[in-house]
Amino acid sequence: MTRTDPASEPIQVWRTLSFTAAPTGWRLVYLDPPLPAGCFSAPLPGWVTQEACTLDPVDDVMTRHPVSETRVVAASVDVDGLIEEADASSNFWMVLPPGADLPTPGGAQQESADRRQRRARQGL
């Protein structure tokens, strides 16, 4: 079968294999320029281990790669209470370990400015 519609081309997706809870004190940091600090933190629920798969959008079939490629990423909780990758949120910035201070307001402002510049260069 010849595919002419780009939306019908197989795409790489990450399938979650497992979730590991984070010990107390780990935090996710999100940019929020209107706040005086320029960012805020939320508890890190844990990490997800994922494997790369190929999804065929025409028949909705997911295929594992012959050589497994895996990654471990920080997890967050979406508005429906479901676990997702923290970087699914466009304002996700970093993970902080227990006891670490939030970045400075100047650091948050610089990160926000850098992201605006990257989006402008990409035409977004």
Secondary structure, 3 states (H helix, E strand, C coil): CCCCCHHHCCEEEEEEEEEEECCCCCEEEEECCCCCCCEEEEECCEEEEEEEEEEECCCCEEEECCCCCEEEEEEEECCCCCEEEHHHCCCEEEEECCCCCCCCHHHHHHHHHHHHHHHHHHCC
